[in-house]
Amino acid sequence: MGSKNIFENENVKLRLIDLEYSYKKKFASSNPAEVKKAKEEFESDIRRIYKEETNKDLTQSIEIYTSKDLVKQNKESGYDGTAIHIVDKKHKVDQLHIISEGSADNKDWSYNFFGLFLGMDDNQYKATKEFTRSAKKKAGNEENLQTFALGHSLANNNQVIVQLIDGEYDEVYGVNGAQISIDHLLKADKHLRYTMLEKFKVDKFKQLLNIPKSKLNKAIIKYYNDKGVIANITQRVSKDDPLYGVSSRGDFITFGDVRMTDTNPNIKGLRSVIDHIPDEDVRKLKRYFQKYAADYQKGGIQGFAMSAIGADMDFLNDLMNEEGTVQQIAYCAQNPIRLSNMIGALDQKLPKFKEFLKKVKDYSGPILDQLEANGYIDETKKKTIQKDIDEVDRLTGKLDVLYEKIKFLVDWKTVVFTLSNRQLSQSLINNLIAFYATCTELGKALGKLDQDTKDLLSLIGEGHGLTPMLNALSKKKGINYQGGDLYFSKKGKDGKEIKVNLSSAVRIYQVGMAAISKIEDEIDRYQRVFHHEIHDHFANQKTALTKAIHDMEANPSQYQYDLQFKLASDIAGFGSKLDKISVNESFHTAALPECDGVISELKKQTSDKKRFVKDIRSSIEKLCDEDKQISALFDFKA
């Protein structure tokens, strides 16, 4: 049995996951010196967070590994992760904490929201496994090495699958995680798939998906329970997390000990909204989305729609670039295959897109009503979104009418005849131009729908974030979190809230005191140099001169032929002997410069600065009622 998890404190776990996101760009640098510095800063932040949350110093040795260092295919998979290796041989601590990155920001929450339905990429699972095993190897792969996984959002999906299939971790902790899709799990785990085929006596993978959901779920959970890989999985989930909202539908399984938290009491979450859609329809929507995952990721909602409709926008754009009807007819005559292929694609795809849109429209009313009831939108926003959906539906109907006209003219039997007939070919071009214009309008309408739902999706996305979870779990009165920092709030005498960024205040205090200490050292150095260069130098020169005088007086014969004495004597003295030298020394100099006044002023200014920085600390300590734990943060050194 290994040592206790160093990061057992849940707030430490959450803040480390959040911290790792903030170092993504630094760790991705191609400059080794920058990466080295980033790792040093990351280690320092780990120790600071541990101190802030536990009031204890993290004294163990720490080494940082990144996925860029160890994973060959992270560019292909998009995987990012960081491993924290903690060692304390004296206390037999050898722990590897692997933080896999998920989806942190809300800038495009439509992508995050659809991520579940677009399907999880096996490359991410494989990269997570590769990084875990490579980090273990880097850490020495000792028998007593303990490995802990930490992840948020889509990263939770990857680390849970690695645990279920490969059993790589001693503990798995996930927060607001994407849950596991049955079809993804069956595809990734060959042994599970074989076992389920045997159990339900079917021959093909697709037949498994026709097994009643409750029976298949129960069998899969039992399989992994028997394997012994579920007990050490813990998931902290916000009731307001959109991934939790959608996980009740579409064949998802939630593994492990799930701990629910209400991070925003003012809204009722998304689950009751999604519950309006039957399971079967969610499955159909999911499979439909999966077909156009790449198009959505490349071109957003517009890219998804154009591909789902079957419109060849490259062909239509080239056609529109031709000048005049004659040239446009000629272009079609030169590219009959492209024209026919587009009509064939429209024939296959447009009816399915209309069916999909009809379901969206049918459910939009009840869903928007529930979103309003749950506090996500007001009546005005609801009407705006509904109007946007109606406009998309209207334009899709218009496309269908134009498609039927074009199809009639471009039937494979009549396309050559159409293009050779002036009236028919002109009619074809007019309909293609109208079709292109309607596609453009549809793109704008979808863009408006996307824009009008951004605030909604951002509000939904807030429930997915780490900060609301940290604040909901904060047990200490007046303590909350924002932007990775620790805050303290308290009502002042006037009843107004006073909010202080403790992490920032500690940084200001420590950086300020370090800067002041450096200034004091420089003042001392200046004082020493000044005395050495002025007073000490004068004294040394005086001593040397005095010594030379005494030597001359004691040994006059040695200076018999010294030029200065020859010049001092007249011609008559030539050839005589020098018996005595007597020097009347006198050291009259101007007053030496003094630096005491300068030093005094510099020290006064430094003292004022130090008092100011210390006042920051004392005022915060006073605000926090002399809390010893908070006071200790100021003295902490990473």
WOMO-V779140 format. One record per backbone hydrogen bond with DSSP energy under -1.0 kcal/mol. CO is the residue of the C=O (numbers start at 1). NH is the residue of the N-H. If there is no record, write none. Layout:
BEGIN
CO|NH, CO|NH
END
This chain:
BEGIN
5|8, 9|13, 10|14, 11|15, 12|16, 13|17, 14|18, 15|19, 16|20, 17|21, 18|22, 21|24, 23|27, 24|28, 26|29, 31|35, 32|36, 33|37, 34|38, 35|39, 36|40, 37|41, 38|42, 39|43, 40|44, 41|45, 42|46, 43|47, 44|48, 45|49, 46|50, 47|51, 48|52, 49|53, 50|54, 51|55, 57|59, 61|87, 63|85, 65|83, 66|70, 67|71, 73|77, 74|78, 80|101, 81|67, 82|99, 83|65, 84|97, 85|63, 86|95, 87|61, 88|93, 89|92, 93|88, 94|146, 95|86, 96|148, 97|84, 98|150, 99|82, 108|111, 108|112, 109|113, 110|114, 111|115, 114|118, 121|124, 121|125, 122|126, 123|127, 124|128, 125|129, 126|130, 127|131, 128|132, 129|133, 130|134, 131|135, 132|136, 133|137, 134|138, 135|139, 136|141, 137|140, 142|145, 146|96, 147|170, 147|171, 148|98, 149|173, 150|100, 151|175, 152|155, 153|156, 153|178, 154|158, 155|159, 156|160, 157|161, 158|162, 159|163, 160|164, 161|165, 162|166, 163|167, 171|149, 172|234, 173|151, 174|236, 175|153, 180|253, 181|185, 182|186, 183|187, 184|188, 185|189, 189|193, 190|194, 191|195, 192|196, 193|197, 194|198, 195|199, 196|200, 197|202, 207|210, 208|211, 212|216, 213|217, 214|218, 215|219, 216|220, 217|221, 218|222, 219|223, 220|224, 221|225, 222|226, 223|227, 224|229, 230|233, 232|172, 233|257, 234|174, 235|259, 236|176, 237|261, 238|241, 241|245, 242|246, 243|247, 246|249, 251|182, 253|180, 257|235, 259|237, 261|239, 264|267, 270|274, 271|275, 273|276, 274|277, 278|282, 279|283, 280|284, 281|285, 282|286, 283|287, 284|288, 285|289, 286|290, 287|291, 289|292, 290|293, 292|296, 293|297, 294|298, 295|299, 296|300, 299|303, 300|304, 301|305, 302|306, 303|307, 304|308, 305|309, 306|310, 306|311, 311|313, 312|316, 313|317, 314|318, 315|319, 316|320, 317|321, 319|322, 324|328, 325|329, 326|330, 327|331, 328|332, 329|333, 330|334, 331|335, 335|339, 336|340, 337|341, 338|342, 339|343, 340|344, 341|345, 342|346, 343|347, 344|348, 345|349, 346|350, 349|353, 350|354, 351|355, 352|356, 353|357, 354|358, 355|359, 356|360, 357|361, 358|362, 359|363, 360|364, 363|367, 364|368, 365|369, 366|370, 367|371, 368|372, 369|373, 370|374, 371|376, 372|375, 374|268, 378|382, 379|383, 380|384, 381|385, 382|386, 383|387, 384|388, 385|389, 386|390, 387|391, 388|392, 389|393, 390|394, 391|395, 392|396, 393|397, 394|398, 395|399, 396|400, 397|401, 398|402, 399|403, 400|404, 401|405, 402|406, 403|407, 404|408, 405|409, 406|410, 411|414, 411|415, 414|418, 415|419, 416|420, 421|425, 422|426, 423|427, 424|428, 425|429, 426|430, 427|431, 428|432, 429|433, 430|434, 431|435, 432|436, 433|437, 434|438, 435|439, 436|440, 437|441, 438|442, 439|443, 440|444, 441|445, 442|446, 443|447, 444|448, 445|449, 446|450, 447|451, 448|452, 449|453, 451|454, 453|457, 454|458, 455|459, 456|460, 457|461, 458|462, 461|464, 466|470, 467|471, 468|472, 469|473, 470|474, 476|479, 478|489, 480|487, 482|485, 485|482, 486|502, 486|503, 487|480, 488|500, 490|498, 492|495, 496|492, 498|490, 500|488, 500|502, 501|505, 502|506, 503|507, 504|508, 505|509, 506|510, 507|511, 508|512, 509|513, 510|514, 511|515, 512|516, 513|517, 514|518, 515|519, 516|520, 517|521, 518|522, 519|523, 520|524, 521|525, 522|526, 523|527, 524|528, 525|529, 526|530, 527|531, 528|532, 529|533, 530|534, 531|536, 534|538, 535|539, 536|540, 537|541, 538|542, 539|543, 540|544, 541|545, 542|546, 543|547, 544|548, 545|549, 546|550, 547|551, 548|552, 549|553, 550|554, 551|555, 556|559, 557|560, 559|562, 562|565, 562|566, 563|567, 564|568, 565|569, 571|574, 573|576, 583|585, 595|599, 596|600, 597|601, 598|602, 599|603, 600|604, 601|605, 602|606, 603|607, 604|608, 605|609, 606|610, 607|611, 608|612, 609|613, 610|614, 611|615, 612|616, 613|617, 614|618, 615|619, 616|620, 617|621, 618|622, 619|623, 620|624, 621|626, 622|625, 627|631, 628|632
END
